[in-house]
């Protein structure tokens, strides 16, 4: 009877493992990564998945084997010595004697075993830890974020102000005029000043939208994140971006898309739609990228979902920006 | 160092019903009181969890049983009610079930018995530690019924959602959420009382373990349960004051208009808060400085109990006894410098995140050593599959999953994606349900004969284990997949985002499994109460175990031992010795050379 428990453990653990194997094929997996961050984040995810998966299978297998072999028999007697099993026979046959000798030395000395299973995981864990450092710094350190281009050959990132409130994202873009100045005039102290003031001072001709975040492909976007009421979390799962917004603080977030999902609906019109897949040149449900709130922020938290529109080119973005400006009421001051 | 008791026999006065079962100063009665009240709260917390699951699987359907409460919402659950459910589920499970069962019930019951003491060092303090739970019980339960409903800002209660209050004179309503008014204040006060209770307990445990050990019970002859309780008590004593301060600060913010956690000029509808100058991150630092060690407060005692149970039923000495102690101490020590890993995406300086990440990943090392040692213990053992042993082995098998999944979220770049997704929910439940609660079940099956002098039914115990083991995996393992898919946690309706709506079938599978898992626990409840009155009478030592509590009568009288036990050996000497069977109790004095209890 006792041996059945090891089989129950084994079957359950195999089922768990299989779920991880099958899920990617039915679409229950990481959403497509479409920013420069996604490559490093996903690589590290698979790296950790590989290592933890290996140790998961190793430890659970050992546990099930021990539970099976060292089960007390119904007579409650000691387990008798077993004939060597398949793995032991294979090991005996194929391992060079020198290695076998040193392994036997470790296995026959509990203190050596303990040293081995302390030092080896320690090395692997440190390796995992230090593998993360650079990716994290690139994504999050403010010192590493793209900034206003000082020289001619660099480019200036798109700057957008994102203000969260219960339960929407208020998104503020520079006017098209200002935007063109940012992008074309480099190394100009005046523009630098204007660029840095954008997040702090609202201008009357700023373009304001709710829950619609527009950027364009292959160009870094820096978002100045703040909140008017409670903590929210700015979450772009496809871009592998997540950052809480804190009351009383402004926190910059950046990413560079590597795929676009937004096209002009008609050649000369100003209707733009997302959900376009440039690989298949067709509309695709999976190409609708959400901008959701990831931190509990009150009863409307679940529906605090906006959308991310990635245009194909800077020109497309500019066209879109102008089309929104045209629809806005003229500012009273003008 | 071990301190002998005075030799005189301590006379215990006759007690009436009230002083024997209610205001008792006997550590065993207090432990059992903690056990019973916590098990009642386990039912409450479990019920809340099932309601959460029902809403998640059928977000647009009427809620069974409760639809009468939501007539104006078409019988469907309002979002704020859902937020209240998961907030209270976590608060109840953590502060009213797991911590009181592990520290309160098992700590109280086992510590004096396993070190050979007559009682705790401070019996009156011990009684108070239980009775300080009662204001907390009343406060937390009454928060369900106050205006605005129970607290709904998560068990973490992050300001400003939880803390912001209307200007003075406008009552306790919160502009941020209806539930963050009266309910939140009651929650804060309830937790403060739980904190007082835990603090009284921990002081008592530390003193008792240091001062009251039986002759011969050196520190390195203490069973792992006692080591774990000892280190847990130290964790409590050092971490709790910080939580208490945070709770008081938030209470002041909510009631008398201080602004510890309130920055300047926030906008809620038409109302703009005045000058603040506070920091929302301050709460997170204070809260996690306690609540991360609290995670270890909730797992270390289980680890200790499981170590004892595995050694007993594998009939083998615990592999690497000292390594086990050092790794518990290592987990506890590192546990104080890793709280920031809950805050990687919080807006804390990301350079701090790098340091917290390295410390956090290294905490996997002592955990790994413990797992290897448990495997080393059953290797070449003679395993008896009792219900207690099965839950202990289940603990090990599933703690491996909870431990390994922790590495993902410790890694800061990966955490960017999985933070606040169901991956976190999966991880926390593998650690707290399939580990801590499995440890609690193992402990109940194991010490039941000592507590009540009867044995629980083994057959139904095994059935309970088998079903719980399989179903718990059905409930919590698919949550990893939901998290990898990026499903956010704490949302009542996953169809709000088309991407997340794709996970509906998996969500429904989890909910059905959870409902069955809940139903299966009835087996345990019936077995528990049936065995309490009709169970097979147990002798002193039904498991042939070595530790001291089994040399006392069952149930031990007030004062525990007939004579002061004298300890001659460590707790894990399960070896064949001529004329002594396969185990050597700690009180056994052998003539001649001591047998070697090798690994």
Interface residues (C-beta under 8 A of the other chain):
Chain A: X1 X2 X5 X8 X9 X12 X13 X15 X16 X19 X20 X23 X27 X28 X29 X30 X31 X37 X40 X41 X44 X45 X48 X49 X51 X52 X55 X56 X59 X60 X62 X63 X66 X67 X70 X71 X72 X76 X78 X79 X110 X113 X114 X117 X118 X121 X122 X125 X126 X128 X129 X130 X132 X133 X135 X136 X137 X139 X140 X141 X142 X165 X166 X228 X229 X230 X231 X233 X235 X237 X240 X241 X242 X243 X244 X245 X246 X247 X248 X249 X251 X285 X286 X288 X290 X292 X293 X294 X295 X296 X297 X298 X299 X300 X301 X302 X303 X305
Chain B: X78 X79 X80 X83 X152 X153 X154 X158 X159 X160 X161 X164 X176 X177 X178 X262 X263 X264 X266 X267 X268 X276 X279 X280 X281 X314 X315 X319 X320 X323 X345 X346 X347 X350 X351 X353 X354 X357 X358 X361 X362 X364 X365 X368 X369 X371 X372 X375 X376 X378 X379 X380 X381 X382 X383 X384 X385 X390 X393 X394 X396 X397 X400 X401 X404 X405 X407 X408 X410 X411 X412 X413 X414 X416 X417 X419 X420 X421 X466 X469 X470 X473 X477 X478 X480 X481 X482 X484 X485 X486 X488 X490 X491 X492 X493 X494 X496 X497 X498 X499 X502 X503 X506 X598 X599
